[in-house]
Structures are given as structure tokens and as C-alpha cells.
Amino acid sequence: MSDAPPDRLSVDPDSPFHDAKALERGVGVRFRGVEKNNVEEYCVSEGWVRLAVGNTLDRRGKQLTIKYSGPVEPYFKDA
């Protein structure tokens, strides 16, 4: 496996951007220079993250998220 996390990653197993091997390794995300631990999905090339909003669920039972734009810096926690 490479030393760089994927360009786009989602924790939702139903998403086409879900990568179980990368998530097992542990991916941390810095957004606008601040460590975030509630990231549901991110995209480095487009510069956005989806952050979980409390314990609120949408009508399909998935975590409610809000999309924020800005610089995204993913990294592997085991490196």
C-alpha cells in the first residue's frame, strides 16, 4: 500500500469511495490546519470535507453531514 491516503475517502460502506484497507490502517484528517475526528468523507483534489452533525440521522438512517470547503490534509496515523 502506498504512503499517501486516497484522494477521496468515505467511511460509508455503501459509497463507491469506501476503502476498508485504508480505514483499517487509520486515516487522520487536518482541515484548515485543525485536526478533525468527525469526518465522514473528504476529497483533497476538490478541497472539501463532510463533517458529522451531532447524533442526528437523515431519513435513511445515515449520519447527517455538512459539506465544508477548504484545504484538506489526510495522513495515515500509523506512519
C-alpha positions as CSV (number, residue, x, y, z in Angstrom):
1,M,0.0,0.0,0.0
2,S,1.3,3.5,-0.7
3,D,2.3,6.0,1.9
4,A,-0.3,8.5,0.8
5,P,-4.0,8.2,1.6
6,P,-6.5,8.1,-1.3
7,D,-7.6,11.4,-2.9
8,R,-11.2,10.7,-1.8
9,L,-12.4,8.5,1.0
10,S,-15.7,7.8,2.7
11,V,-16.5,5.8,5.9
12,D,-19.9,4.8,4.5
13,P,-19.6,1.2,3.2
14,D,-22.3,1.9,0.6
15,S,-20.2,4.6,-1.0
16,P,-18.1,3.9,-4.1
17,F,-15.2,5.8,-2.4
18,H,-15.1,3.5,0.7
19,D,-11.7,1.8,1.1
20,A,-11.7,-0.7,4.0
21,K,-8.0,-1.3,3.9
22,A,-7.1,2.4,4.2
23,L,-9.6,2.8,7.0
24,E,-8.2,-0.2,8.9
25,R,-4.8,1.5,8.7
26,G,-6.2,4.6,10.3
27,V,-6.6,7.9,8.4
28,G,-6.4,11.2,10.1
29,V,-7.6,14.5,8.5
30,R,-6.5,18.0,9.1
31,F,-9.0,20.5,7.7
32,R,-7.9,24.2,7.6
33,G,-5.0,23.2,9.8
34,V,-7.2,21.7,12.6
35,E,-7.3,18.0,13.4
36,K,-10.9,16.7,12.8
37,N,-12.2,13.4,14.2
38,N,-15.8,13.6,12.8
39,V,-15.0,13.4,9.1
40,E,-17.4,11.2,7.2
41,E,-15.9,11.8,3.7
42,Y,-13.2,14.0,2.2
43,C,-11.8,14.9,-1.2
44,V,-8.4,16.5,-1.5
45,S,-8.5,17.5,-5.2
46,E,-11.8,19.3,-4.8
47,G,-10.9,20.7,-1.4
48,W,-13.9,19.7,0.8
49,V,-14.9,17.5,3.8
50,R,-18.2,16.2,5.1
51,L,-18.4,16.5,8.8
52,A,-20.9,14.7,11.0
53,V,-23.5,16.8,12.8
54,G,-24.1,15.6,16.3
55,N,-26.1,12.3,16.6
56,T,-28.7,13.4,14.1
57,L,-29.7,10.9,11.4
58,D,-31.3,11.6,8.0
59,R,-34.4,9.8,6.7
60,R,-32.4,6.8,5.5
61,G,-30.8,6.3,8.9
62,K,-27.3,7.7,7.9
63,Q,-25.4,10.3,9.9
64,L,-26.4,13.8,8.9
65,T,-23.4,15.7,7.5
66,I,-22.5,19.2,6.3
67,K,-20.0,19.9,3.5
68,Y,-17.3,22.5,4.2
69,S,-14.7,23.8,1.6
70,G,-11.1,24.4,2.4
71,P,-7.6,22.8,2.4
72,V,-7.7,19.1,3.3
73,E,-4.6,17.2,4.5
74,P,-5.2,13.5,5.1
75,Y,-2.5,11.2,6.6
76,F,-2.1,7.7,7.8
77,K,-2.0,7.5,11.6
78,D,0.4,4.5,11.7
79,A,3.1,6.3,9.7
